[in-house]
Amino acid sequence: MRYLSTRGGPDSPGLGFCDILLEGLAPDGGLFLPESYPRVDAQLLARWRNLLATEGYAALAHAVLSLYIDDIPDADLRGICERAYNDTVFSSPEIVGVTELDGGLWLAHLSGGPTAAFKDLAMQLLGQLFEYELGRRGAELNILGATSGDTGSAAEYAMRGRAGVRVFMLTPAGRMTPFQQAQMFSLDDPAIVNIAVEGVFDDCQDLVKAAAGDLEFKQRHSLGAVNSINWARLVAQVVYYVAAWLRVTTADDQRVSFCVPTGNFGNICAGHVARMMGVPIDSLVLATNENNVLDEFFRTGSYRVRSSAETHATSSPSMDISKASNFERFVFDLLGRDAARVRELFAVKLPQDGCFDLSGTPEFAGLRERFGFVSAASSHAERLATIRAVHAADGILVDPHTADGIRVARDFVRPGVPMIVTETALPVKFAATIVEAIGIEPDRPAAFVGLEDLPRHVVDLPNDVEALKSLIASVTGR
Ligand SMILES: *Cc1c(COP(=O)(O)O)cnc(C)c1O
């Protein structure tokens, strides 16, 4: 399997999975995608059904990933999947289980990992892949990132203890929930460096860009990233779409729909890939909160990114995103993989005008039919009402992001087609909103009891790139 960029590069074909594993953006500024999607047929799906039932999630992951990775020996890839997906890492041996809700809905539980958010499913695989590939190359990697919540902790729990990997993670001082802060800052590991920046998330992001943009500095300290545009994260997520479909259906041609709460187009992009592969997916229902950039596009054809000032702080903060970094992958497929048009839209039009409009095009007119996408947004009041209603009807507590998905999913349920909502976090991460909805604190899984009382390991830093650089240099010693 070879990989190419959504903007047309590289000129010479020949990038394999391990070539792009440690990269973020393609050199031309685009995003990597496989040159074509492997197609699955009913026979292969039947084999996967049997595999999941007899050998479990890691074996299914190995089978799906093998279609995309041909530069890691088979037995090694199997080992990587088994180390990433087992019940010492995830809370259940199923890794991703499903629960039926009232009214034709299902929940796919993606939050059983160490940080109780779906990002663990991709990040745990990434940690194993990084360790493996760095070991083969005899190389080291210093991951530099910024987080406003779930990404940073998922990265740290996946990368700690991995040989050759260090993490520098910037957070806006005092702006994450106490639980999210405790998750990260309680890690006591010299290879994990938590940094609290005097500023907001955008300041952290700018510092990362400034430090990594200094190419001499970047090379000297082997800086890398784990952001959501990384292809390995995306393909890891394809596995749980297959697993959830298998767990909800009994026949190999039975269709389901998925509803996915999103901001960055990361999770649902993997659903799009699964559908392109031929997994029997009917609709892909995209759910946003009040930050409705993507909902607006799928309803109107107009894509307009927002400024930080226009981005609302909501009760589903992990979706408070003004610009959907994975969206370019979908637009590439929508436009028939016309890289010149994608380049024009994302490298010229968007930076110039902050928007583009596909409303008059035949591609947009055929979008719903060809790609299955529909969308809607939820409000804070609707999420609270959904948390209350699901708790009352099903005895299940969902977090505000999952509640967004459930609320929107109800608009698109069709008789005979199960609608699977991806549960993206456990309610314990967003306790204040749960209390607002039902007046009681969510249950705390045993792994998280007393988390806020542990000693904190975090370095305070002014909003200054030179201060960040000297901190990194003092840790790497280079
Ligand atoms: C990251 C995150 C999301 C949004 O993920 P996308 O990449 O935008 O699809 C939703 N819910 C939770 C809990 C998250 O952590």
The ligand as an SDF file (V2000), in Angstrom:
LIG
                    3D

 15 15  0  0  0  0  0  0  0  0999 V2000
  -11.6700   14.6110   20.7450 C   0  0  0  0  0  0  0  0  0  0  0  0
  -13.0600   14.3880   21.2060 C   0  0  0  0  0  0  0  0  0  0  0  0
  -14.1770   14.5480   20.3550 C   0  0  0  0  0  0  0  0  0  0  0  0
  -14.0600   15.0610   18.9460 C   0  0  0  0  0  0  0  0  0  0  0  0
  -13.2540   14.2710   18.1320 O   0  0  0  0  0  0  0  0  0  0  0  0
  -13.0720   14.6320   16.5810 P   0  0  0  0  0  0  0  0  0  0  0  0
  -11.6570   14.3470   16.2750 O   0  0  0  0  0  0  0  0  0  0  0  0
  -13.4170   16.0390   16.4260 O   0  0  0  0  0  0  0  0  0  0  0  0
  -13.9560   13.7310   15.8670 O   0  0  0  0  0  0  0  0  0  0  0  0
  -15.4280   14.2590   20.8380 C   0  0  0  0  0  0  0  0  0  0  0  0
  -15.6200   13.8450   22.0990 N   0  0  0  0  0  0  0  0  0  0  0  0
  -14.5840   13.6810   22.9540 C   0  0  0  0  0  0  0  0  0  0  0  0
  -14.8610   13.2560   24.3440 C   0  0  0  0  0  0  0  0  0  0  0  0
  -13.2740   13.9350   22.5440 C   0  0  0  0  0  0  0  0  0  0  0  0
  -12.2540   13.7840   23.4020 O   0  0  0  0  0  0  0  0  0  0  0  0
  1  2  1  0
  2  3  1  0
  2 14  2  0
  3  4  1  0
  3 10  2  0
  4  5  1  0
  5  6  1  0
  6  7  2  0
  6  8  1  0
  6  9  1  0
 10 11  1  0
 11 12  2  0
 12 13  1  0
 12 14  1  0
 14 15  1  0
M  END
$$$$
